[in-house]
Amino acid sequence: MAKFEIYKDNAEKFRFRLKAGNGQVILASQGYSAKASATGGIESVRNNSQDDARFERKESKSNEPYFVLKAANGEVIGTSEMYSSNSAMENGITSVKTNAPGAEIDDQA
């Protein structure tokens, strides 16, 4: 079962990551100073992941495809891992769309 994990990073910032049922991270957030902001980010992922226009498909400097999910205001909510191909990236986007709305929250912070 997919889940959002809220955790603290080494800089004591709150972050979340969306994990698919197989445990693979499919989306990761920026660092937030407050846990409430990370929780708000999760709600934003749930809402914005249903609109394909919110996914910006990109390519790293080493030509690896990845995507970012943006809110209506253009702010980045989450970033994917680097993928080996465009089709793998599209599968990642589909996974976010499918898993985000019903994913439980695992608060580890």
ZAZABA-339997 format. One record per residue (C-alpha): x, y, z; residue number from 1; residue in one letter. Coordinates in steps of 0.05 Angstrom, whole numbers, plus 5000, padded with zeros to 4 digits. Each point is the difference from the previous one (the first is absolute). Layout:
<nodes>
node u = X, v = Y, w = Z, seq = NUM, type = A
...
</nodes>
This chain:
<nodes>
node u = 5000, v = 5000, w = 5000, seq = 1, type = M
node u = 5025, v = 5069, w = 4981, seq = 2, type = A
node u = 5017, v = 5049, w = 5055, seq = 3, type = K
node u = 5027, v = 5069, w = 5015, seq = 4, type = F
node u = 5057, v = 5000, w = 5050, seq = 5, type = E
node u = 5013, v = 5063, w = 5040, seq = 6, type = I
node u = 5070, v = 5002, w = 5028, seq = 7, type = Y
node u = 5055, v = 5048, w = 5023, seq = 8, type = K
node u = 5062, v = 5007, w = 4958, seq = 9, type = D
node u = 5071, v = 5012, w = 5026, seq = 10, type = N
node u = 4987, v = 5075, w = 5002, seq = 11, type = A
node u = 4939, v = 4989, w = 5045, seq = 12, type = E
node u = 4952, v = 5020, w = 4944, seq = 13, type = K
node u = 4935, v = 4963, w = 4990, seq = 14, type = F
node u = 4993, v = 4963, w = 4934, seq = 15, type = R
node u = 4952, v = 4950, w = 4969, seq = 16, type = F
node u = 5008, v = 4947, w = 4948, seq = 17, type = R
node u = 4947, v = 4961, w = 4963, seq = 18, type = L
node u = 5016, v = 4926, w = 4997, seq = 19, type = K
node u = 4965, v = 4950, w = 4955, seq = 20, type = A
node u = 4975, v = 4934, w = 5027, seq = 21, type = G
node u = 5067, v = 4968, w = 4983, seq = 22, type = N
node u = 5037, v = 5050, w = 5044, seq = 23, type = G
node u = 5029, v = 5040, w = 4942, seq = 24, type = Q
node u = 5002, v = 5075, w = 5010, seq = 25, type = V
node u = 4961, v = 5033, w = 4943, seq = 26, type = I
node u = 4999, v = 5072, w = 5025, seq = 27, type = L
node u = 5040, v = 5039, w = 5052, seq = 28, type = A
node u = 4988, v = 5069, w = 5029, seq = 29, type = S
node u = 5044, v = 5059, w = 5018, seq = 30, type = Q
node u = 5017, v = 5013, w = 5073, seq = 31, type = G
node u = 4949, v = 5037, w = 5043, seq = 32, type = Y
node u = 5013, v = 5035, w = 5067, seq = 33, type = S
node u = 4932, v = 4978, w = 5028, seq = 34, type = A
node u = 4966, v = 4932, w = 4998, seq = 35, type = K
node u = 4934, v = 5033, w = 4984, seq = 36, type = A
node u = 5032, v = 5026, w = 4935, seq = 37, type = S
node u = 5021, v = 4930, w = 4981, seq = 38, type = A
node u = 4929, v = 4975, w = 5014, seq = 39, type = T
node u = 4973, v = 5056, w = 4956, seq = 40, type = G
node u = 5048, v = 4979, w = 4946, seq = 41, type = G
node u = 4972, v = 4929, w = 5002, seq = 42, type = I
node u = 4929, v = 5028, w = 4991, seq = 43, type = E
node u = 5026, v = 5041, w = 4942, seq = 44, type = S
node u = 5029, v = 4938, w = 4968, seq = 45, type = V
node u = 4934, v = 4964, w = 5008, seq = 46, type = R
node u = 4962, v = 5057, w = 4967, seq = 47, type = N
node u = 5049, v = 5019, w = 4945, seq = 48, type = N
node u = 5020, v = 4930, w = 4980, seq = 49, type = S
node u = 4933, v = 4990, w = 4965, seq = 50, type = Q
node u = 5016, v = 5054, w = 4949, seq = 51, type = D
node u = 5051, v = 4978, w = 4947, seq = 52, type = D
node u = 5016, v = 5073, w = 4985, seq = 53, type = A
node u = 5030, v = 5006, w = 5070, seq = 54, type = R
node u = 5055, v = 4950, w = 4982, seq = 55, type = F
node u = 5061, v = 5033, w = 4967, seq = 56, type = E
node u = 5042, v = 4950, w = 4963, seq = 57, type = R
node u = 5074, v = 5017, w = 5002, seq = 58, type = K
node u = 5069, v = 4973, w = 4983, seq = 59, type = E
node u = 5061, v = 5002, w = 5045, seq = 60, type = S
node u = 5068, v = 5025, w = 4977, seq = 61, type = K
node u = 5019, v = 4927, w = 4989, seq = 62, type = S
node u = 4938, v = 4991, w = 4955, seq = 63, type = N
node u = 4960, v = 4960, w = 5050, seq = 64, type = E
node u = 4925, v = 5014, w = 4999, seq = 65, type = P
node u = 4964, v = 5021, w = 5063, seq = 66, type = Y
node u = 4939, v = 5040, w = 5020, seq = 67, type = F
node u = 4977, v = 5052, w = 5050, seq = 68, type = V
node u = 4930, v = 5009, w = 5025, seq = 69, type = L
node u = 4978, v = 5072, w = 5006, seq = 70, type = K
node u = 4943, v = 5034, w = 5036, seq = 71, type = A
node u = 4952, v = 5048, w = 4964, seq = 72, type = A
node u = 5045, v = 5058, w = 5021, seq = 73, type = N
node u = 5060, v = 4968, w = 4965, seq = 74, type = G
node u = 5036, v = 4980, w = 5064, seq = 75, type = E
node u = 5034, v = 4932, w = 4998, seq = 76, type = V
node u = 4967, v = 4951, w = 5048, seq = 77, type = I
node u = 5042, v = 4939, w = 4986, seq = 78, type = G
node u = 5055, v = 4972, w = 4955, seq = 79, type = T
node u = 5008, v = 4930, w = 4973, seq = 80, type = S
node u = 5062, v = 4957, w = 4996, seq = 81, type = E
node u = 5040, v = 4997, w = 4936, seq = 82, type = M
node u = 4974, v = 4950, w = 4950, seq = 83, type = Y
node u = 5035, v = 4958, w = 4947, seq = 84, type = S
node u = 4949, v = 5017, w = 4945, seq = 85, type = S
node u = 4941, v = 5045, w = 4985, seq = 86, type = N
node u = 4953, v = 4940, w = 5004, seq = 87, type = S
node u = 5026, v = 4984, w = 5070, seq = 88, type = A
node u = 4988, v = 5073, w = 5020, seq = 89, type = M
node u = 4929, v = 4997, w = 4972, seq = 90, type = E
node u = 4988, v = 4937, w = 5042, seq = 91, type = N
node u = 5024, v = 5040, w = 5061, seq = 92, type = G
node u = 4951, v = 5056, w = 4985, seq = 93, type = I
node u = 4944, v = 4948, w = 4992, seq = 94, type = T
node u = 5020, v = 4970, w = 5067, seq = 95, type = S
node u = 4995, v = 5068, w = 5035, seq = 96, type = V
node u = 4932, v = 5012, w = 4969, seq = 97, type = K
node u = 4976, v = 4932, w = 5022, seq = 98, type = T
node u = 5031, v = 4996, w = 5069, seq = 99, type = N
node u = 4999, v = 5071, w = 5028, seq = 100, type = A
node u = 4925, v = 5009, w = 5012, seq = 101, type = P
node u = 4992, v = 4940, w = 5046, seq = 102, type = G
node u = 5069, v = 4994, w = 5030, seq = 103, type = A
node u = 5003, v = 4997, w = 5076, seq = 104, type = E
node u = 5047, v = 5045, w = 5039, seq = 105, type = I
node u = 5056, v = 4967, w = 5039, seq = 106, type = D
node u = 5026, v = 5054, w = 5048, seq = 107, type = D
node u = 5072, v = 4983, w = 5019, seq = 108, type = Q
node u = 5019, v = 5070, w = 5022, seq = 109, type = A
</nodes>
